[in-house]
Amino acid sequence: MGKIKLPPIKTNGIEVGSTKNKLVVGADGILKLTKTTMGTSSVPLTSATADNKFMELRCKTTATSGDNRLAYLRFEQNGAGGGGECIRAFTKATAALGTARGAHISLDLSTAGSCSGFGAGVDAQIMLADASYASTLSALNAEIYGSGSSSDISGKVSFFRCVLGGNATAITNIDDEVYLMSILGGTIGSGNMVQADVDETKMSHKIKILVGTTEMFLMACDS
């Protein structure tokens, strides 16, 4: 008959693992994870299996109210001069890949699913306290980074790519309803984000965009 080794039961709860990777269930019933390491930079976890998922978590809720979340991460940084992220996702391409992404996030609406309020594939937000700030801030930061003096690209590269994909009929149905962007809040007025101006002669600059395979330009001015 085999044996099952149970973790030691302590007065403060249950501890499983080493000091480096310790899972603690305290006497208060709160689950605490000191650190989890799976693989290292020199010896990573590996697999050659197609469609492999190194980690998979599937959950379902039938709650009819509230903000329900599969994962809730909250990271307070309280060291002056510090910095960092709550989440850092990093895909490294070391071979000639097909399609690859640093992160793939979706809101999937089934035939019975809908959003009576608002739905978004990604919601990026800056929350300001009741104070004034002199910081450089952006709700969404898109960056193309060149590592060295030889960094270059000959394909089609853009900071933002908008795609109408899927069924051909569905694309036609959606195409006459969708907007490139939607601006909510604020008013149209002098000095505001959106201003009224009928003087077309002020147009002195153009911003290059790609519509399908056709190069076009958004007109702009400096006053």
C-alpha positions in Angstrom: 0.0 0.0 0.0 1.3 3.4 -0.9 1.8 6.3 1.5 0.5 9.9 1.2 2.7 12.4 3.0 0.7 15.3 4.5 2.2 18.7 5.2 2.8 19.5 8.9 -0.2 21.0 10.7 1.0 24.1 12.6 -0.9 26.3 15.0 -0.9 29.0 12.4 -2.3 26.8 9.6 -0.7 24.7 6.9 2.6 25.3 5.1 3.5 23.5 1.9 6.8 23.9 0.0 10.2 25.4 0.6 11.1 28.9 1.8 11.5 30.0 -1.9 8.1 28.6 -3.0 5.8 28.4 0.0 2.1 28.0 0.0 0.6 29.0 3.4 -3.0 28.5 4.6 -3.2 30.6 7.7 -5.4 30.0 10.8 -7.6 32.8 9.5 -8.2 30.7 6.3 -6.4 33.1 4.0 -4.2 31.5 1.3 -0.8 33.1 1.0 1.8 32.4 -1.6 5.3 33.7 -0.8 6.7 33.1 -4.4 6.2 30.7 -7.3 9.0 29.9 -9.7 8.5 27.4 -12.5 11.7 27.2 -14.6 14.6 29.7 -14.8 16.1 31.8 -17.5 18.8 29.2 -18.0 16.6 26.1 -17.5 13.0 27.0 -18.5 10.1 24.6 -18.6 9.9 23.2 -22.2 7.5 21.4 -24.5 7.4 20.4 -28.1 3.7 19.5 -28.1 1.5 21.5 -30.5 -1.3 23.6 -28.9 0.3 23.1 -25.5 -0.8 25.2 -22.6 1.8 25.4 -19.8 -0.9 26.7 -17.4 -4.7 26.5 -17.8 -7.5 27.7 -15.5 -11.1 27.5 -16.5 -13.9 28.9 -14.2 -17.6 29.9 -14.5 -19.8 32.1 -12.5 -23.6 32.3 -12.5 -23.8 35.4 -10.3 -26.5 37.9 -11.5 -24.9 41.0 -10.0 -21.5 42.5 -9.0 -18.1 42.8 -10.7 -17.0 39.2 -10.9 -13.4 38.4 -11.7 -11.4 35.3 -12.5 -8.2 36.9 -11.1 -7.8 40.0 -9.1 -4.3 41.4 -8.8 -3.6 44.5 -6.7 0.0 45.7 -6.4 0.8 48.7 -4.2 4.2 50.4 -4.8 5.2 52.4 -1.7 8.9 53.0 -2.3 9.9 56.5 -3.5 11.9 56.2 -6.7 10.7 52.7 -7.4 8.6 51.5 -10.3 7.4 48.4 -12.2 4.2 46.7 -13.3 1.5 44.6 -11.7 1.7 42.3 -14.7 4.6 41.8 -17.2 3.8 39.5 -20.1 6.7 38.8 -22.4 6.8 36.6 -25.6 10.3 36.1 -27.0 10.6 35.0 -30.7 13.8 33.0 -31.2 12.7 31.3 -34.4 10.8 32.2 -37.6 7.3 32.1 -36.2 3.9 32.3 -37.8 1.6 34.6 -35.7 2.7 35.6 -32.3 1.5 38.1 -29.6 2.8 39.4 -26.4 -0.7 39.1 -25.0 -4.1 38.0 -26.5 -7.2 39.3 -24.6 -10.7 38.8 -25.8 -14.3 39.5 -24.9 -16.3 36.7 -26.5 -20.0 37.2 -26.9 -22.0 34.0 -27.5 -25.4 34.0 -29.3 -27.1 34.4 -25.9 -24.5 36.8 -24.6 -24.7 40.6 -24.6 -23.6 43.7 -22.6 -26.4 46.0 -21.5 -23.9 48.6 -20.2 -20.5 48.5 -21.9 -18.2 45.8 -23.2 -14.5 46.0 -24.1 -11.8 43.6 -25.2 -9.3 45.6 -23.1 -10.0 48.4 -20.6 -7.0 50.6 -19.9 -7.6 53.2 -17.3 -5.7 55.9 -15.3 -7.3 56.7 -12.0 -6.6 60.1 -10.6 -7.1 60.9 -6.9 -8.7 64.2 -5.8 -5.4 66.1 -6.5 -3.4 67.9 -9.3 -0.6 66.1 -11.1 2.3 67.2 -13.3 3.2 63.7 -14.5 3.4 62.3 -18.1 0.5 59.9 -18.3 -1.2 57.9 -20.9 -4.2 55.5 -20.6 -2.6 53.4 -23.4 1.0 53.4 -24.4 2.0 51.8 -27.7 5.8 51.6 -28.4 8.0 50.2 -31.1 11.4 49.7 -29.7 14.6 49.5 -31.8 17.4 47.7 -29.9 20.3 49.0 -32.0 21.5 51.1 -34.9 20.7 48.2 -37.3 17.1 47.9 -36.2 14.8 48.3 -39.2 11.8 46.7 -40.8 10.6 46.3 -44.4 7.1 45.1 -43.8 4.0 47.0 -42.8 4.4 48.2 -39.2 2.0 50.5 -37.3 1.4 51.6 -33.8 -2.3 50.6 -34.0 -3.9 48.0 -36.3 -7.7 47.9 -36.8 -9.1 44.8 -38.3 -12.6 43.8 -39.4 -12.3 40.0 -39.5 -14.4 36.9 -39.7 -17.4 36.0 -41.9 -17.6 38.1 -45.1 -21.3 38.9 -44.7 -20.7 39.9 -41.0 -17.9 42.2 -42.1 -20.2 44.0 -44.5 -22.9 44.3 -41.8 -20.5 45.7 -39.2 -18.5 47.9 -41.6 -21.3 50.5 -42.0 -21.9 50.7 -38.2 -18.4 50.8 -36.7 -16.3 53.9 -35.9 -12.5 54.2 -35.8 -12.8 55.8 -32.4 -15.4 57.1 -30.0 -14.8 60.1 -27.8 -17.0 60.5 -24.7 -17.0 63.2 -22.1 -15.8 66.8 -22.6 -17.2 69.4 -25.0 -16.3 70.9 -28.3 -14.7 74.3 -27.7 -11.6 76.5 -28.0 -8.6 75.0 -26.2 -10.4 71.7 -25.6 -9.4 68.3 -27.0 -12.0 68.7 -29.8 -12.3 72.2 -31.3 -14.3 73.7 -34.1 -12.5 75.3 -37.1 -13.7 75.9 -40.6 -10.5 77.4 -42.0 -9.2 74.5 -44.2 -6.2 76.6 -45.3 -4.6 75.9 -41.9 -4.1 72.3 -42.9 -0.3 72.1 -43.1 0.6 68.5 -42.1 -0.6 65.0 -42.8 -0.4 61.7 -40.9 0.2 58.6 -42.9 -2.3 55.7 -42.3 -3.0 52.5 -44.3 -6.6 51.7 -45.3 -6.6 48.1 -46.6 -3.5 48.2 -48.9 -4.0 51.9 -49.8 -1.9 54.6 -48.2 -3.9 57.6 -47.1 -3.4 60.6 -44.9 -5.2 62.3 -42.0 -5.0 66.1 -42.4 -3.6 68.1 -39.5 -2.6 71.6 -38.6 -0.4 73.3 -36.0 -2.9 76.0 -34.9 
